[in-house]
Structure formats: structure tokens, C-alpha cells
């Protein structure tokens, strides 16, 4: 990973230094610091207050935004999409019927043209 040079400068790009690229002594000092750090002490009353507030907020959220009932009608956008799909299918079917009718009409003309004309004899 290299640092991009600012526009307009011709400085060479150098690797970005991260803590994973640091010397072993840094990693040893970091591990010693993390080991010596005291555990977090959470007051039981504060933890209970946080849990109580979380439950109350979830309850309010559930009342404000209840889960949708699966037996409800589809949403307006879904109903519109379904109606559009039905319209497209009807237009497609009408176009196919028209194309078949035109093809049959052309085939009828071609077969009539391919047959020899009927000659009537008089005499």
C-alpha cells in the first residue's frame, strides 16, 4: 500500500507505515500495556438502567413500526408492478395474434399466386 503523491508534485511514492509493519519492540510494549490495563468495571445499577432503557425503546419501536401482517394486501408499488406486467402481457399477446394473422394472410396470397390460373375453354 503506497501513499498517493499530491497532484503537481514529482515525489516518489513511499509505503505507508502501519502498526502491523512496526518493530517487534512496539508490539511487545503494546501487549504489555494491554495486559496491564485494568478490566472495565460496570456498576450493576448502570447496567440495569441501560437494559431497562433498551427494553423500553424496543417496545416503543415495535408500537411505532409493527411487523407487517403477511395476510395484508401487497404494497402499492407491488400492485402497480403486477398491473404493469399484466398490461405488457396483454400487449404482447395482441402483437403475436396480429403477426400470426398477417403471416397467414401473406401465406394465403403466396399460395394463390403460386397456383396456375384456371383457363376456361370456349368452343
C-alpha positions in Angstrom: 0.0 0.0 0.0 1.5 3.3 -1.0 0.6 6.9 -0.3 -0.6 8.8 -3.4 1.5 11.8 -4.2 -0.4 15.1 -4.4 -1.1 16.5 -7.8 1.6 18.6 -9.4 4.5 17.1 -7.4 7.0 14.6 -8.6 7.7 13.0 -5.3 8.2 9.2 -5.3 5.6 7.2 -3.6 6.6 5.5 -0.3 5.0 2.7 1.6 2.5 3.8 4.3 3.7 2.7 7.7 1.1 0.9 9.8 1.3 -0.7 13.2 1.5 -4.1 11.6 4.7 -3.0 10.0 6.2 -1.7 13.3 9.2 -3.2 15.0 8.9 -6.1 17.5 9.6 -3.8 20.4 6.5 -1.8 19.6 4.4 -5.0 19.6 5.9 -6.1 22.9 5.2 -2.8 24.5 1.6 -2.8 23.2 1.0 -6.3 24.5 2.4 -5.3 27.9 0.2 -2.2 28.0 -2.9 -4.2 27.1 -2.2 -6.9 29.7 -1.7 -4.3 32.5 -4.9 -2.4 31.7 -7.5 -2.9 34.4 -10.7 -4.6 33.5 -13.7 -2.4 32.9 -15.9 -2.3 35.9 -19.6 -1.6 35.2 -21.8 -0.6 38.0 -24.7 -3.0 38.3 -27.2 -0.2 38.7 -26.0 1.5 35.5 -26.1 -1.9 33.6 -29.7 -2.4 34.8 -30.7 1.1 33.8 -29.2 0.5 30.3 -31.1 -2.8 29.9 -34.3 -1.2 31.1 -34.0 1.7 28.7 -33.1 -0.6 25.8 -36.3 -2.7 26.5 -38.4 0.5 26.7 -37.0 1.7 23.4 -37.6 -1.6 21.7 -41.2 -1.6 22.9 -41.7 1.9 21.6 -40.2 1.0 18.3 -42.4 -2.0 18.0 -45.5 0.1 18.6 -44.4 2.7 16.1 -43.3 0.3 13.4 -45.2 -3.0 13.9 -44.2 -6.0 11.8 -46.3 -6.2 8.7 -49.1 -8.8 8.6 -48.4 -11.4 5.9 -52.1 -11.6 5.1 -52.2 -7.9 4.2 -52.6 -6.8 0.6 -49.4 -6.2 -1.4 -47.9 -2.8 -1.2 -48.9 -0.1 -3.7 -45.6 -0.5 -5.6 -46.1 -4.3 -5.9 -49.7 -3.8 -7.0 -48.6 -1.3 -9.7 -45.8 -3.6 -10.9 -48.3 -6.5 -11.2 -50.7 -4.4 -13.1 -47.9 -3.2 -15.4 -46.9 -6.9 -16.0 -50.5 -7.8 -16.9 -50.7 -4.9 -19.4 -47.4 -5.8 -21.0 -48.5 -9.5 -21.3 -51.8 -8.3 -23.0 -49.9 -6.1 -25.4 -47.5 -8.9 -26.2 -50.4 -11.4 -26.9 -52.1 -8.9 -29.2 -48.9 -8.3 -31.1 -48.4 -12.1 -31.6 -52.0 -12.5 -32.8 -51.6 -9.7 -35.3 -48.3 -11.1 -36.5 -49.8 -14.5 -37.0 -52.8 -13.1 -38.9 -50.5 -11.1 -41.2 -48.3 -14.1 -41.8 -51.3 -16.3 -42.6 -52.6 -13.6 -44.9 -49.3 -13.4 -46.7 -49.1 -17.2 -47.0 -52.6 -17.2 -48.5 -51.6 -14.7 -51.1 -48.4 -16.5 -51.9 -50.2 -19.8 -52.4 -52.8 -18.2 -54.6 -50.0 -16.6 -56.7 -48.2 -20.0 -57.0 -51.2 -21.8 -58.4 -51.6 -21.7 -62.1 -54.5 -19.6 -63.3 -57.6 -21.5 -64.3 -58.1 -21.4 -68.1 -61.7 -21.8 -69.3 -62.2 -23.2 -72.8 -64.8 -22.0 -75.0 -65.7 -23.8 -78.2 
